[in-house]
Amino acid sequence: MDLLPSLDAVHVVGDRVLVRPADDADRSAGGLYLPAGVRAKETVQTGRVVRVGPGHAVPNPDYSAAEPWAGDASPVRYLPLQARVGDLALFLRKEAVEVEYDGDAYLIVPHQALLALVRPQHPEDEGYGA
């Protein structure tokens, strides 16, 4: 029996993203493997976004606890994050938290630590960034 479910079962909370660090993160530009102490001094790292949290929690103006007939409105809404699954993320290394899941290394990065996102142009992105 597998105690760790697949990565599909992982849900990132709040305004965080789950990033798989780039494979070459432990190598220098010349191809030499760097010790952990040297890697820790790097300030910017890259990786591929594999999961994205729901976003920034904000109060729901349509929610009222005094009106039980109003339906199943949640007291919280979420402002979505800019990051999407598949984006190449450049982020501040010191803000990331290292985790290991099912034998693979990942980083949990707060959205405010993301410096840039690189993604292929999609049709739904018309006018994005213009």
N, C-alpha and C positions, 0 to 999 in steps of 0.2 A: 504494500500500500504506500503510495506516494504522499508524504506529509505536506509537501509544498505544492500547492496548486500552480497551474501555469500562470504566466505573466498576465493573462487576460483577467485573472481574479484580483489583480492588484489595483486598488483605487487610491489615487493620490488625493490628498485633502487640501482644501483651501486654495491659496494662490501659489502652489508649488508645481514643479514639473519633475518627472523622472527622466534622467538622461543616461544613456549608455555612453561612457567616455570613448573618445576616438581611440582606435587600436594603437596609433602611433604616439599616444600621450606619454609613454614611458621611453621614447626614443628621442635622441637629438636629431637635428637637421641632417647630420652626417650618418645617421643610422645606428649610433651607439646607444645601448641601453643605459638609462639614467637611474641612479639609486633613488630610493624613496625620499631622502633628504633634499635632493636637488629638485625633484618634481614638486615637493611641497612649497618650494620658494617661487614657483611659477605663479603669476597672478591671474593670467587668463588661460582658460582651457576651452576645448571644443568637444562636442559630443552630439549624438543624435537623440532627439526627443522621442521617447517611447510611450509616455503617459502624461496627461495634463490634468490638473485638478479642476474643480468646477469654477473657480475664479474668486474674486473678492466678494465677501459677504456684505450685503447692505440691507437695511430694513426694507420690508415690503410695505409700501404706502397703502396697499389694498387690504392689508390684514387688520382684523379687529377681533380681539379675544372676547369683546362684549357682544358680538353678533354671531352666535353659534350657527345660525341659519345661513350664513354667508358662504358656506361650502368648505372645501378642504384647502383653503388658502394657507400658504406657508408664511410664517413670520419673517422669513429671510428670502432674499433674491440674490442671485450671483451675477456679477459683471464678468463676462468671459475674458479669458486671458488672450494675449496676442499669439502665444506659442501654440503650434499645432503638432500633432504626431507626425513625425517624419522630418521636421525642421532640423537643420544643422544649427546648433546653439553655440554662441560664444558667451562665456559667463565668467564671473569672478570666482576663482577656485576656492578662496578662503570662506565663501558663503555656502559652499556645497557640503552636504553630509554624505559620507560614503556608506553604502549598504551592500550587502551581498545577498543575493536571492537566487536560489536554485543553482548555486555554483558560479553565477555570473556577477560581476561588479557593476554597480549602478551608483549614480549620484542623485540625491534629492536636492534640487536647487530652487530657492525662492524666486518668484517671478521678477522681483526688483533687482536681482543679481544678474539677470540676463542683459548682455550688452548689445547683442545683435542676433537676428535670426535670418538664416539663408534658406529660402525655399524656392522650388521651381514655380514659375508663373502658372497659375491656374485660371481658367475662364471666369470663375467667381471672384477673382481678385482684380477685375477691371477697375482701374482708378485707384487701387490700393497703393499708398505711398506716393501718389502724384501730387 
